[in-house]
Amino acid sequence: MKRTKLRLAAACILFTALGCGGGDRGNTFTAPPAPVATSIEVQGNGQTVRVGQVVGTAPLVTVKDQAGAAMSGVSVAFVVSSGSGTLNGGSAITNASGIATLPTWTLGTTPGANSVTATATGGSNPS
């Protein structure tokens, strides 16, 4: 009795597999889209500058994906987040190395901490 059930189960699996077509019908696998930016490395941090003066080393960021690869074509928006400074050119697009540079940052006239926040959106992951 057990053998009959096993044979019927095997026959059902065979018919099910045959009924699916079993062949390649031109379907192709498409890789998932590139991962989004997960890290932004900053350079130009920790400078000491007199109030009202332009920062000597323009801040730059390197945008990377989840695998640590540089992301090109990413829009990076720079915004003064503390202090009363001004930015000349508040956005930049990352180059092939994933680097975006803030053109000019002039500190405010009040002594104290000043900071800029960078936010990355969009872009593509090089192959």
MIDORO-538736 format. One record per atom (N, C-alpha, C, O): residue in three letters; atom name; x, y, z. Coordinates in Angstrom, 3 decimals. Each point is the difference from the previous one (the first is absolute). Layout:
// MIDORO-538736
+-----+----+----------+----------+----------+
:  aa : at :        u :        v :        w :
+-----+----+----------+----------+----------+
: ALA : CA :        X :        Y :        Z :
...
+-----+----+----------+----------+----------+
// end
This chain:
// MIDORO-538736
+-----+----+----------+----------+----------+
:  aa : at :        u :        v :        w :
+-----+----+----------+----------+----------+
: MET :  N :    0.817 :   -1.179 :    0.000 :
: MET : CA :   -0.817 :    1.179 :    0.000 :
: MET :  C :    0.868 :    1.253 :    0.000 :
: MET :  O :   -0.322 :    0.969 :   -0.687 :
: LYS :  N :    1.409 :   -0.971 :    1.440 :
: LYS : CA :    0.882 :    1.147 :    0.052 :
: LYS :  C :    0.647 :    0.249 :   -1.351 :
: LYS :  O :    0.193 :    1.152 :   -0.387 :
: ARG :  N :    0.149 :   -2.221 :   -0.345 :
: ARG : CA :    0.634 :    0.149 :   -1.305 :
: ARG :  C :   -0.939 :    0.694 :   -0.990 :
: ARG :  O :    0.449 :    0.796 :   -0.825 :
: THR :  N :   -1.712 :   -1.085 :    0.899 :
: THR : CA :   -0.967 :    0.612 :   -0.907 :
: THR :  C :   -0.057 :    1.501 :    0.238 :
: THR :  O :   -0.014 :    0.777 :   -0.955 :
: LYS :  N :   -0.020 :   -0.365 :    2.193 :
: LYS : CA :   -0.065 :    1.416 :    0.330 :
: LYS :  C :    1.258 :    0.716 :   -0.486 :
: LYS :  O :   -0.082 :    1.104 :   -0.538 :
: LEU :  N :    1.239 :   -1.727 :    0.724 :
: LEU : CA :    1.249 :    0.615 :   -0.434 :
: LEU :  C :    0.039 :    0.130 :   -1.512 :
: LEU :  O :    0.454 :    1.022 :   -0.516 :
: ARG :  N :   -0.923 :   -2.044 :   -0.211 :
: ARG : CA :   -0.006 :    0.052 :   -1.458 :
: ARG :  C :   -0.953 :    1.085 :   -0.489 :
: ARG :  O :    0.301 :    0.710 :   -0.960 :
: LEU :  N :   -1.460 :   -0.582 :    1.625 :
: LEU : CA :   -0.945 :    1.036 :   -0.387 :
: LEU :  C :    0.573 :    1.394 :    0.263 :
: LEU :  O :   -0.181 :    0.918 :   -0.800 :
: ALA :  N :    0.868 :   -0.777 :    1.921 :
: ALA : CA :    0.601 :    1.282 :    0.325 :
: ALA :  C :    1.088 :    0.335 :   -1.015 :
: ALA :  O :    0.096 :    1.146 :   -0.440 :
: ALA :  N :    0.723 :   -2.121 :    0.062 :
: ALA : CA :    1.050 :    0.215 :   -0.986 :
: ALA :  C :   -0.607 :    0.348 :   -1.354 :
: ALA :  O :    0.524 :    0.867 :   -0.700 :
: ALA :  N :   -1.615 :   -1.522 :    0.318 :
: ALA : CA :   -0.661 :    0.273 :   -1.274 :
: ALA :  C :   -0.591 :    1.406 :    0.009 :
: ALA :  O :    0.067 :    0.695 :   -1.014 :
: CYS :  N :   -0.640 :   -0.261 :    2.123 :
: CYS : CA :   -0.558 :    1.356 :    0.099 :
: CYS :  C :    1.098 :    1.043 :   -0.147 :
: CYS :  O :   -0.204 :    1.016 :   -0.664 :
: ILE :  N :    1.358 :   -1.245 :    1.269 :
: ILE : CA :    1.122 :    0.933 :   -0.116 :
: ILE :  C :    0.470 :    0.066 :   -1.445 :
: ILE :  O :    0.281 :    1.087 :   -0.505 :
: LEU :  N :   -0.191 :   -2.229 :   -0.171 :
: LEU : CA :    0.436 :   -0.046 :   -1.386 :
: LEU :  C :   -0.970 :    0.765 :   -0.893 :
: LEU :  O :    0.429 :    0.790 :   -0.841 :
: PHE :  N :   -1.737 :   -1.013 :    1.012 :
: PHE : CA :   -0.992 :    0.691 :   -0.816 :
: PHE :  C :   -0.013 :    1.507 :    0.295 :
: PHE :  O :   -0.189 :    0.816 :   -0.903 :
: THR :  N :    0.387 :   -0.470 :    2.145 :
: THR : CA :    0.044 :    1.409 :    0.362 :
: THR :  C :    1.185 :    0.673 :   -0.669 :
: THR :  O :   -0.138 :    1.103 :   -0.530 :
: ALA :  N :    1.300 :   -1.745 :    0.544 :
: ALA : CA :    1.198 :    0.564 :   -0.618 :
: ALA :  C :   -0.188 :    0.121 :   -1.507 :
: ALA :  O :    0.402 :    1.005 :   -0.586 :
: LEU :  N :   -0.994 :   -1.993 :   -0.048 :
: LEU : CA :   -0.235 :    0.049 :   -1.438 :
: LEU :  C :   -1.008 :    1.073 :   -0.355 :
: LEU :  O :    0.115 :    0.651 :   -1.039 :
: GLY :  N :   -1.102 :   -0.466 :    1.900 :
: GLY : CA :   -1.039 :    0.986 :   -0.243 :
: GLY :  C :    0.501 :    1.436 :    0.104 :
: GLY :  O :   -0.644 :    0.909 :   -0.524 :
: CYS :  N :    1.769 :   -0.684 :    1.184 :
: CYS : CA :    0.547 :    1.349 :    0.148 :
: CYS :  C :    0.724 :    0.462 :   -1.245 :
: CYS :  O :    0.329 :    1.181 :   -0.106 :
: GLY :  N :   -0.075 :   -2.048 :   -0.819 :
: GLY : CA :    0.713 :    0.382 :   -1.206 :
: GLY :  C :    1.453 :   -0.382 :    0.072 :
: GLY :  O :    0.559 :   -0.483 :   -0.985 :
: GLY :  N :    0.058 :    0.683 :    2.106 :
: GLY : CA :    1.348 :   -0.470 :    0.254 :
: GLY :  C :    1.098 :    0.600 :   -0.846 :
: GLY :  O :    1.168 :   -0.236 :    0.311 :
: GLY :  N :   -1.443 :    0.980 :   -1.339 :
: GLY : CA :    1.066 :    0.505 :   -0.851 :
: GLY :  C :    0.211 :    1.487 :    0.179 :
: GLY :  O :   -0.781 :    0.681 :    0.664 :
: ASP :  N :    1.854 :   -0.186 :   -1.270 :
: ASP : CA :    0.288 :    1.422 :    0.048 :
: ASP :  C :   -0.889 :    0.713 :   -1.005 :
: ASP :  O :    0.056 :   -0.309 :   -1.190 :
: ARG :  N :   -0.846 :    1.220 :    1.621 :
: ARG : CA :   -0.930 :    0.724 :   -0.865 :
: ARG :  C :    0.474 :    1.449 :   -0.211 :
: ARG :  O :   -0.811 :    0.912 :   -0.162 :
: GLY :  N :    2.108 :   -0.725 :    0.168 :
: GLY : CA :    0.515 :    1.339 :   -0.180 :
: GLY :  C :    0.041 :    0.812 :    1.279 :
: GLY :  O :    0.307 :    1.191 :   -0.035 :
: ASN :  N :   -0.606 :   -1.807 :    1.152 :
: ASN : CA :    0.059 :    0.707 :    1.266 :
: ASN :  C :    1.456 :    0.193 :    0.379 :
: ASN :  O :    0.812 :   -0.918 :   -0.118 :
: THR :  N :   -0.493 :    2.103 :    0.567 :
: THR : CA :    1.356 :    0.261 :    0.462 :
: THR :  C :   -0.067 :    0.564 :    1.403 :
: THR :  O :   -0.983 :    0.624 :    0.399 :
: PHE :  N :    2.034 :   -0.856 :    0.324 :
: PHE : CA :    0.103 :    0.528 :    1.354 :
: PHE :  C :    0.586 :    1.403 :   -0.072 :
: PHE :  O :    1.015 :    0.219 :   -0.661 :
: THR :  N :   -1.642 :    0.717 :    1.326 :
: THR : CA :    0.502 :    1.360 :    0.061 :
: THR :  C :    0.507 :    0.256 :    1.404 :
: THR :  O :   -0.701 :   -0.235 :    0.984 :
: ALA :  N :    1.923 :    0.716 :   -0.907 :
: ALA : CA :    0.589 :    0.299 :    1.305 :
: ALA :  C :   -0.789 :    1.112 :    0.677 :
: ALA :  O :   -0.556 :    0.866 :   -0.676 :
: PRO :  N :    0.503 :   -0.882 :    2.000 :
: PRO : CA :   -0.709 :    1.062 :    0.713 :
: PRO :  C :    0.695 :    1.341 :   -0.230 :
: PRO :  O :    1.178 :    0.030 :   -0.357 :
: PRO :  N :   -1.892 :    1.078 :    0.557 :
: PRO : CA :    0.614 :    1.310 :   -0.203 :
: PRO :  C :    1.168 :    0.220 :    0.960 :
: PRO :  O :    0.113 :   -0.645 :    1.042 :
: ALA :  N :    0.732 :    1.566 :   -1.430 :
: ALA : CA :    1.170 :    0.312 :    0.832 :
: ALA :  C :   -0.452 :    0.454 :    1.381 :
: ALA :  O :   -1.019 :    0.678 :    0.130 :
: PRO :  N :    1.772 :   -1.049 :    0.897 :
: PRO : CA :   -0.374 :    0.411 :    1.347 :
: PRO :  C :    0.071 :    1.513 :    0.161 :
: PRO :  O :    0.747 :    0.677 :   -0.705 :
: VAL :  N :   -1.516 :   -0.168 :    1.622 :
: VAL : CA :    0.001 :    1.427 :    0.274 :
: VAL :  C :    1.240 :    0.378 :    0.790 :
: VAL :  O :    0.668 :   -0.852 :    0.586 :
: ALA :  N :   -0.380 :    2.124 :   -0.581 :
: ALA : CA :    1.152 :    0.477 :    0.768 :
: ALA :  C :   -0.211 :   -0.307 :    1.473 :
: ALA :  O :   -1.066 :    0.254 :    0.561 :
: THR :  N :    2.099 :   -0.802 :    0.046 :
: THR : CA :   -0.124 :   -0.322 :    1.409 :
: THR :  C :    1.026 :    0.716 :    0.858 :
: THR :  O :   -0.106 :   -0.005 :    1.226 :
: SER :  N :    1.098 :    0.618 :   -1.854 :
: SER : CA :    0.967 :    0.724 :    0.809 :
: SER :  C :    0.517 :    1.212 :   -0.751 :
: SER :  O :    0.130 :    0.001 :   -1.224 :
: ILE :  N :    0.157 :    1.014 :    1.993 :
: ILE : CA :    0.608 :    1.202 :   -0.542 :
: ILE :  C :    1.231 :    0.281 :    0.857 :
: ILE :  O :   -0.113 :    0.241 :    1.202 :
: GLU :  N :    1.278 :   -0.274 :   -1.823 :
: GLU : CA :    1.231 :    0.330 :    0.706 :
: GLU :  C :    0.271 :    1.477 :   -0.205 :
: GLU :  O :   -0.170 :    0.525 :   -1.101 :
: VAL :  N :    0.596 :    0.149 :    2.168 :
: VAL : CA :    0.190 :    1.446 :   -0.039 :
: VAL :  C :    1.476 :    0.341 :    0.147 :
: VAL :  O :    0.712 :   -0.600 :    0.805 :
: GLN :  N :   -0.260 :    1.579 :   -1.599 :
: GLN : CA :    1.337 :    0.568 :    0.166 :
: GLN :  C :   -0.146 :    1.502 :    0.165 :
: GLN :  O :   -0.963 :    0.590 :   -0.489 :
: GLY :  N :    1.910 :    0.027 :    1.173 :
: GLY : CA :   -0.071 :    1.439 :    0.266 :
: GLY :  C :   -0.643 :    0.296 :    1.330 :
: GLY :  O :   -0.384 :    1.138 :    0.269 :
: ASN :  N :    0.261 :   -2.145 :    0.563 :
: ASN : CA :   -0.632 :    0.119 :    1.309 :
: ASN :  C :    1.025 :    0.506 :    1.022 :
: ASN :  O :    1.200 :   -0.218 :   -0.165 :
: GLY :  N :   -1.673 :    0.894 :    1.220 :
: GLY : CA :    0.855 :    0.385 :    1.122 :
: GLY :  C :    0.917 :    1.183 :   -0.263 :
: GLY :  O :    1.023 :    0.124 :    0.674 :
: GLN :  N :   -1.337 :    0.743 :   -1.614 :
: GLN : CA :    0.842 :    1.161 :   -0.288 :
: GLN :  C :   -0.268 :    1.127 :    0.997 :
: GLN :  O :   -1.090 :    0.109 :    0.562 :
: THR :  N :    2.110 :    0.726 :   -0.357 :
: THR : CA :   -0.164 :    1.203 :    0.800 :
: THR :  C :    0.124 :    1.182 :   -0.944 :
: THR :  O :    1.020 :    0.176 :   -0.666 :
: VAL :  N :   -2.081 :    0.639 :    0.617 :
: VAL : CA :   -0.065 :    1.115 :   -0.944 :
: VAL :  C :   -0.538 :    1.218 :    0.746 :
: VAL :  O :   -0.865 :   -0.135 :    0.865 :
: ARG :  N :    1.372 :    1.320 :   -1.194 :
: ARG : CA :   -0.485 :    1.240 :    0.611 :
: ARG :  C :   -1.440 :    0.273 :   -0.454 :
: ARG :  O :   -0.379 :   -0.343 :   -1.119 :
: VAL :  N :   -0.410 :    0.958 :    1.990 :
: VAL : CA :   -1.389 :    0.314 :   -0.336 :
: VAL :  C :   -0.059 :    0.859 :   -1.258 :
: VAL :  O :    0.854 :    0.860 :   -0.215 :
: GLY :  N :   -1.861 :   -1.098 :   -0.607 :
: GLY : CA :   -0.211 :    0.776 :   -1.206 :
: GLY :  C :    0.951 :   -0.324 :   -1.145 :
: GLY :  O :   -0.045 :    0.656 :   -1.041 :
: GLN :  N :    0.901 :   -1.652 :    1.216 :
: GLN : CA :    0.981 :   -0.345 :   -1.026 :
: GLN :  C :   -0.409 :   -1.272 :   -0.747 :
: GLN :  O :   -0.803 :   -0.798 :    0.484 :
: VAL :  N :    1.382 :    0.637 :   -1.679 :
: VAL : CA :   -0.237 :   -1.200 :   -0.807 :
: VAL :  C :    0.815 :   -1.148 :    0.593 :
: VAL :  O :    1.157 :    0.183 :    0.380 :
: VAL :  N :   -1.759 :   -1.352 :   -0.305 :
: VAL : CA :    0.683 :   -1.193 :    0.492 :
: VAL :  C :    1.114 :   -0.357 :   -0.981 :
: VAL :  O :   -0.223 :   -0.060 :   -1.210 :
: GLY :  N :    1.426 :   -0.176 :    1.741 :
: GLY : CA :    1.173 :   -0.250 :   -0.842 :
: GLY :  C :   -0.084 :   -1.268 :   -0.830 :
: GLY :  O :    0.342 :    0.014 :   -1.182 :
: THR :  N :   -0.782 :   -1.086 :    1.766 :
: THR : CA :   -0.142 :   -1.271 :   -0.713 :
: THR :  C :   -1.487 :   -0.261 :   -0.192 :
: THR :  O :   -0.732 :   -0.270 :    0.952 :
: ALA :  N :    0.307 :    0.356 :   -2.204 :
: ALA : CA :   -1.424 :   -0.199 :   -0.287 :
: ALA :  C :   -0.425 :   -1.410 :    0.399 :
: ALA :  O :    0.668 :   -0.972 :   -0.352 :
: PRO :  N :   -1.775 :    0.858 :    1.084 :
: PRO : CA :   -0.469 :   -1.341 :    0.363 :
: PRO :  C :   -0.333 :   -0.816 :   -1.242 :
: PRO :  O :   -0.557 :    0.515 :   -0.970 :
: LEU :  N :    0.906 :   -1.788 :    1.018 :
: LEU : CA :   -0.390 :   -0.915 :   -1.068 :
: LEU :  C :   -0.484 :   -1.286 :    0.614 :
: LEU :  O :    0.382 :   -0.363 :    1.113 :
: VAL :  N :   -1.231 :   -0.322 :   -1.852 :
: VAL : CA :   -0.530 :   -1.281 :    0.459 :
: VAL :  C :    0.216 :   -1.036 :   -1.081 :
: VAL :  O :   -0.009 :    0.310 :   -1.191 :
: THR :  N :    0.202 :   -1.538 :    1.619 :
: THR : CA :    0.076 :   -1.140 :   -0.911 :
: THR :  C :   -1.197 :   -0.885 :    0.294 :
: THR :  O :   -0.165 :   -0.472 :    1.125 :
: VAL :  N :   -0.668 :    0.245 :   -2.126 :
: VAL : CA :   -1.218 :   -0.787 :    0.173 :
: VAL :  C :    0.277 :   -1.424 :   -0.449 :
: VAL :  O :    0.511 :   -0.230 :   -1.097 :
: LYS :  N :   -0.855 :   -0.734 :    1.963 :
: LYS : CA :    0.234 :   -1.416 :   -0.291 :
: LYS :  C :   -1.276 :   -0.809 :    0.179 :
: LYS :  O :   -0.897 :    0.384 :    0.750 :
: ASP :  N :    0.831 :   -1.531 :   -1.465 :
: ASP : CA :   -1.155 :   -0.884 :    0.132 :
: ASP :  C :    0.253 :   -1.019 :    1.101 :
: ASP :  O :    1.002 :    0.079 :    0.711 :
: GLN :  N :   -1.918 :   -1.038 :   -0.573 :
: GLN : CA :    0.086 :   -1.008 :    1.058 :
: GLN :  C :    1.248 :   -0.854 :   -0.104 :
: GLN :  O :    0.485 :   -0.512 :    1.009 :
: ALA :  N :    0.047 :    0.349 :   -2.221 :
: ALA : CA :    1.197 :   -0.815 :   -0.205 :
: ALA :  C :    1.277 :    0.818 :    0.124 :
: ALA :  O :    1.095 :   -0.545 :   -0.143 :
: GLY :  N :   -1.216 :    1.848 :    0.408 :
: GLY : CA :    1.169 :    0.851 :    0.144 :
: GLY :  C :    0.505 :    0.578 :   -1.308 :
: GLY :  O :    1.070 :    0.607 :   -0.028 :
: ALA :  N :   -1.822 :   -0.783 :   -1.066 :
: ALA : CA :    0.403 :    0.542 :   -1.301 :
: ALA :  C :   -0.455 :    1.450 :   -0.112 :
: ALA :  O :   -1.097 :    0.350 :    0.437 :
: ALA :  N :    1.948 :    0.493 :   -1.028 :
: ALA : CA :   -0.337 :    1.400 :   -0.207 :
: ALA :  C :   -1.187 :    0.109 :   -0.951 :
: ALA :  O :   -0.105 :   -0.758 :   -0.965 :
: MET :  N :   -0.788 :    1.706 :    1.244 :
: MET : CA :   -1.191 :    0.196 :   -0.823 :
: MET :  C :    0.112 :    1.307 :   -0.775 :
: MET :  O :    0.165 :    1.063 :    0.599 :
: SER :  N :   -0.255 :   -1.133 :   -1.921 :
: SER : CA :    0.076 :    1.194 :   -0.840 :
: SER :  C :   -1.394 :    0.517 :   -0.306 :
: SER :  O :   -0.981 :   -0.739 :    0.078 :
: GLY :  N :    0.903 :    2.030 :   -0.430 :
: GLY : CA :   -1.266 :    0.602 :   -0.405 :
: GLY :  C :   -0.972 :    0.228 :    1.132 :
: GLY :  O :   -1.191 :    0.195 :   -0.243 :
: VAL :  N :    1.669 :   -0.214 :    1.482 :
: VAL : CA :   -0.873 :    0.201 :    1.149 :
: VAL :  C :   -0.069 :    1.495 :    0.318 :
: VAL :  O :    1.030 :    0.669 :    0.080 :
: SER :  N :   -2.226 :   -0.158 :    0.097 :
: SER : CA :   -0.182 :    1.395 :    0.381 :
: SER :  C :    0.207 :    0.120 :    1.509 :
: SER :  O :   -0.623 :   -0.716 :    0.783 :
: VAL :  N :    1.505 :    1.629 :   -0.389 :
: VAL : CA :    0.264 :    0.237 :    1.422 :
: VAL :  C :   -0.381 :    1.439 :    0.312 :
: VAL :  O :    0.519 :    0.937 :   -0.608 :
: ALA :  N :   -1.424 :   -0.772 :    1.553 :
: ALA : CA :   -0.437 :    1.330 :    0.434 :
: ALA :  C :    0.720 :    0.350 :    1.295 :
: ALA :  O :    0.006 :   -0.788 :    0.946 :
: PHE :  N :    0.596 :    1.961 :   -0.905 :
: PHE : CA :    0.685 :    0.499 :    1.193 :
: PHE :  C :   -0.864 :    1.100 :    0.613 :
: PHE :  O :   -0.494 :    0.873 :   -0.714 :
: VAL :  N :    0.311 :   -0.913 :    2.041 :
: VAL : CA :   -0.803 :    0.982 :    0.712 :
: VAL :  C :    0.726 :    0.363 :    1.293 :
: VAL :  O :    0.515 :   -0.873 :    0.697 :
: VAL :  N :   -0.478 :    2.176 :   -0.381 :
: VAL : CA :    0.567 :    0.427 :    1.283 :
: VAL :  C :   -0.927 :   -0.512 :    1.097 :
: VAL :  O :   -1.185 :    0.331 :    0.022 :
: SER :  N :    1.725 :   -1.139 :    0.887 :
: SER : CA :   -0.840 :   -0.581 :    1.046 :
: SER :  C :    0.247 :    0.625 :    1.373 :
: SER :  O :   -0.821 :   -0.163 :    0.902 :
: SER :  N :    1.928 :    0.867 :   -0.730 :
: SER : CA :    0.213 :    0.783 :    1.224 :
: SER :  C :    0.942 :    1.147 :   -0.324 :
: SER :  O :    0.830 :   -0.104 :   -0.902 :
: GLY :  N :   -0.964 :    1.200 :    1.645 :
: GLY : CA :    0.727 :    1.219 :   -0.322 :
: GLY :  C :   -0.822 :    0.780 :   -1.014 :
: GLY :  O :   -1.087 :   -0.423 :   -0.392 :
: SER :  N :    1.611 :    1.554 :   -0.022 :
: SER : CA :   -0.781 :    0.821 :   -0.934 :
: SER :  C :    0.759 :    0.228 :   -1.302 :
: SER :  O :   -0.115 :    1.060 :   -0.615 :
: GLY :  N :    0.879 :   -2.044 :    0.204 :
: GLY : CA :    0.790 :    0.122 :   -1.217 :
: GLY :  C :   -0.835 :   -0.069 :   -1.261 :
: GLY :  O :   -1.206 :   -0.247 :    0.040 :
: THR :  N :    1.877 :    0.471 :   -1.169 :
: THR : CA :   -0.667 :   -0.067 :   -1.299 :
: THR :  C :    0.786 :   -0.919 :   -0.924 :
: THR :  O :    1.215 :   -0.149 :    0.121 :
: LEU :  N :   -1.940 :   -0.455 :   -1.038 :
: LEU : CA :    0.605 :   -0.900 :   -0.976 :
: LEU :  C :   -0.128 :    0.606 :   -1.385 :
: LEU :  O :   -1.048 :    0.541 :   -0.354 :
: ASN :  N :    2.103 :   -0.630 :   -0.420 :
: ASN : CA :   -0.058 :    0.414 :   -1.396 :
: ASN :  C :   -0.048 :   -1.288 :   -0.811 :
: ASN :  O :    1.009 :   -0.691 :   -0.141 :
: GLY :  N :   -2.173 :    0.376 :   -0.383 :
: GLY : CA :   -0.165 :   -1.283 :   -0.686 :
: GLY :  C :   -0.342 :   -1.063 :    1.024 :
: GLY :  O :    0.884 :   -0.716 :    0.470 :
: GLY :  N :   -2.137 :    0.608 :   -0.124 :
: GLY : CA :   -0.438 :   -0.909 :    1.048 :
: GLY :  C :   -0.202 :   -1.438 :   -0.434 :
: GLY :  O :   -0.484 :   -0.816 :    0.784 :
: SER :  N :    0.850 :    0.484 :   -2.032 :
: SER : CA :   -0.136 :   -1.395 :   -0.428 :
: SER :  C :    1.111 :   -0.337 :   -0.986 :
: SER :  O :    0.605 :    0.878 :   -0.615 :
: ALA :  N :   -0.358 :   -2.172 :    0.484 :
: ALA : CA :    1.019 :   -0.494 :   -0.928 :
: ALA :  C :   -0.378 :   -1.414 :   -0.408 :
: ALA :  O :   -0.757 :   -0.672 :    0.700 :
: ILE :  N :    1.284 :    0.219 :   -1.833 :
: ILE : CA :   -0.222 :   -1.352 :   -0.501 :
: ILE :  C :    1.304 :   -0.775 :    0.165 :
: ILE :  O :    1.071 :    0.512 :   -0.326 :
: THR :  N :   -1.156 :   -1.739 :    0.828 :
: THR : CA :    1.215 :   -0.794 :    0.176 :
: THR :  C :    0.609 :   -0.361 :   -1.348 :
: THR :  O :   -0.707 :   -0.242 :   -0.978 :
: ASN :  N :    2.034 :    0.212 :    0.951 :
: ASN : CA :    0.721 :   -0.370 :   -1.215 :
: ASN :  C :    0.151 :   -1.526 :   -0.072 :
: ASN :  O :   -0.619 :   -0.718 :    0.785 :
: ALA :  N :    1.423 :    0.227 :   -1.705 :
: ALA : CA :    0.180 :   -1.450 :   -0.175 :
: ALA :  C :    0.584 :   -0.667 :    1.240 :
: ALA :  O :   -0.166 :   -1.205 :    0.190 :
: SER :  N :    0.853 :    1.980 :    0.660 :
: SER : CA :    0.572 :   -0.535 :    1.235 :
: SER :  C :   -0.944 :    0.144 :    1.181 :
: SER :  O :    0.361 :   -0.332 :    1.129 :
: GLY :  N :   -1.582 :    0.829 :   -1.383 :
: GLY : CA :   -0.995 :    0.148 :    1.060 :
: GLY :  C :    0.187 :    1.245 :    0.845 :
: GLY :  O :   -0.598 :    0.105 :    1.070 :
: ILE :  N :    1.422 :    0.857 :   -1.525 :
: ILE : CA :    0.325 :    1.185 :    0.794 :
: ILE :  C :   -0.820 :    1.208 :   -0.446 :
: ILE :  O :   -0.103 :    0.296 :   -1.191 :
: ALA :  N :   -0.476 :    0.394 :    2.172 :
: ALA : CA :   -0.687 :    1.273 :   -0.221 :
: ALA :  C :    0.636 :    1.025 :    0.932 :
: ALA :  O :    0.200 :   -0.271 :    1.184 :
: THR :  N :    0.118 :    1.451 :   -1.720 :
: THR : CA :    0.664 :    1.041 :    0.785 :
: THR :  C :   -0.893 :    1.229 :    0.102 :
: THR :  O :   -0.585 :    0.443 :   -0.988 :
: LEU :  N :    0.490 :    0.096 :    2.194 :
: LEU : CA :   -0.705 :    1.259 :    0.231 :
: LEU :  C :    0.932 :    1.114 :   -0.467 :
: LEU :  O :    1.101 :    0.138 :    0.535 :
: PRO :  N :   -1.517 :    0.667 :   -1.525 :
: PRO : CA :    0.915 :    1.007 :   -0.547 :
: PRO :  C :    0.527 :    1.002 :    1.035 :
: PRO :  O :    1.215 :    0.131 :    0.149 :
: THR :  N :   -2.090 :    0.575 :    0.566 :
: THR : CA :    0.453 :    1.018 :    0.955 :
: THR :  C :   -0.922 :    0.031 :    1.209 :
: THR :  O :   -1.224 :   -0.046 :   -0.124 :
: TRP :  N :    1.847 :    0.127 :    1.300 :
: TRP : CA :   -0.748 :    0.119 :    1.248 :
: TRP :  C :    0.605 :    1.158 :    0.786 :
: TRP :  O :    1.173 :   -0.036 :    0.371 :
: THR :  N :   -1.977 :    1.055 :   -0.123 :
: THR : CA :    0.429 :    1.148 :    0.794 :
: THR :  C :   -0.676 :   -0.106 :    1.358 :
: THR :  O :   -1.222 :   -0.123 :    0.088 :
: LEU :  N :    2.032 :    0.172 :    0.982 :
: LEU : CA :   -0.558 :   -0.103 :    1.343 :
: LEU :  C :   -0.760 :    1.270 :    0.360 :
: LEU :  O :    0.222 :    1.070 :   -0.566 :
: GLY :  N :   -1.121 :   -1.225 :    1.523 :
: GLY : CA :   -0.768 :    1.140 :    0.494 :
: GLY :  C :    0.870 :    0.903 :    0.862 :
: GLY :  O :    1.173 :   -0.296 :    0.226 :
: THR :  N :   -1.747 :    1.401 :    0.257 :
: THR : CA :    0.756 :    0.985 :    0.776 :
: THR :  C :   -0.041 :   -0.241 :    1.502 :
: THR :  O :    0.627 :    0.743 :    0.756 :
: THR :  N :   -1.343 :   -1.752 :   -0.311 :
: THR : CA :   -0.075 :   -0.322 :    1.420 :
: THR :  C :    0.972 :   -1.139 :    0.308 :
: THR :  O :   -0.060 :   -1.049 :   -0.640 :
: PRO :  N :    0.965 :    1.247 :    1.624 :
: PRO : CA :    0.933 :   -1.091 :    0.345 :
: PRO :  C :   -0.756 :   -1.236 :    0.496 :
: PRO :  O :   -1.080 :    0.105 :    0.581 :
: GLY :  N :    1.663 :   -1.254 :   -0.819 :
: GLY : CA :   -0.594 :   -1.258 :    0.456 :
: GLY :  C :    0.035 :   -1.048 :   -1.090 :
: GLY :  O :    0.569 :    0.204 :   -1.073 :
: ALA :  N :   -1.182 :   -1.313 :    1.369 :
: ALA : CA :   -0.005 :   -1.125 :   -0.939 :
: ALA :  C :   -0.857 :    0.318 :   -1.218 :
: ALA :  O :   -1.073 :    0.592 :    0.111 :
: ASN :  N :    1.565 :   -0.995 :   -1.260 :
: ASN : CA :   -0.736 :    0.103 :   -1.264 :
: ASN :  C :    0.029 :   -1.378 :   -0.637 :
: ASN :  O :    0.999 :   -0.711 :    0.105 :
: SER :  N :   -2.063 :    0.335 :   -0.752 :
: SER : CA :    0.002 :   -1.296 :   -0.672 :
: SER :  C :   -0.883 :    0.028 :   -1.234 :
: SER :  O :   -0.922 :    0.806 :   -0.128 :
: VAL :  N :    1.247 :   -1.723 :   -0.773 :
: VAL : CA :   -0.749 :   -0.180 :   -1.236 :
: VAL :  C :   -0.458 :   -1.444 :   -0.026 :
: VAL :  O :    0.751 :   -0.902 :    0.372 :
: THR :  N :   -1.976 :    0.679 :   -0.808 :
: THR : CA :   -0.530 :   -1.352 :   -0.163 :
: THR :  C :   -0.068 :   -0.314 :   -1.491 :
: THR :  O :   -0.453 :    0.820 :   -0.798 :
: ALA :  N :    0.907 :   -2.011 :    0.434 :
: ALA : CA :   -0.060 :   -0.449 :   -1.392 :
: ALA :  C :   -1.003 :   -1.135 :   -0.104 :
: ALA :  O :    0.020 :   -0.933 :    0.803 :
: THR :  N :   -0.908 :    1.017 :   -1.806 :
: THR : CA :   -1.002 :   -1.034 :   -0.232 :
: THR :  C :    0.103 :   -0.460 :   -1.447 :
: THR :  O :   -0.038 :    0.816 :   -0.921 :
: ALA :  N :    0.168 :   -2.128 :    0.722 :
: ALA : CA :    0.169 :   -0.567 :   -1.345 :
: ALA :  C :   -1.308 :   -0.632 :   -0.475 :
: ALA :  O :   -0.699 :   -0.663 :    0.767 :
: THR :  N :    0.374 :    0.884 :   -2.071 :
: THR : CA :   -1.164 :   -0.639 :   -0.598 :
: THR :  C :    0.303 :   -0.377 :   -1.436 :
: THR :  O :    0.715 :    0.716 :   -0.701 :
: GLY :  N :   -1.265 :   -1.849 :    0.261 :
: GLY : CA :    0.137 :   -0.442 :   -1.391 :
: GLY :  C :    1.337 :   -0.638 :   -0.287 :
: GLY :  O :    0.709 :   -0.413 :    0.918 :
: GLY :  N :   -0.360 :    0.331 :   -2.190 :
: GLY : CA :    1.292 :   -0.528 :   -0.421 :
: GLY :  C :   -0.067 :   -1.411 :   -0.538 :
: GLY :  O :   -1.058 :   -0.627 :   -0.044 :
: SER :  N :    2.223 :    0.144 :   -0.364 :
: SER : CA :    0.119 :   -1.355 :   -0.541 :
: SER :  C :    1.250 :   -0.641 :    0.535 :
: SER :  O :    0.956 :    0.675 :    0.381 :
: ASN :  N :   -0.976 :   -1.978 :   -0.356 :
: ASN : CA :    1.133 :   -0.770 :    0.514 :
: ASN :  C :    0.804 :   -0.521 :   -1.174 :
: ASN :  O :   -0.549 :   -0.723 :   -0.831 :
: PRO :  N :    1.849 :    1.063 :    0.725 :
: PRO : CA :    0.791 :   -0.485 :   -1.127 :
: PRO :  C :    0.132 :   -1.510 :    0.002 :
: PRO :  O :    0.034 :   -0.622 :    1.062 :
: SER :  N :    0.041 :    0.033 :   -2.232 :
: SER : CA :    0.118 :   -1.455 :   -0.103 :
: SER :  C :    1.428 :   -0.426 :    0.107 :
: SER :  O :    0.295 :   -1.193 :   -0.065 :
+-----+----+----------+----------+----------+
// end
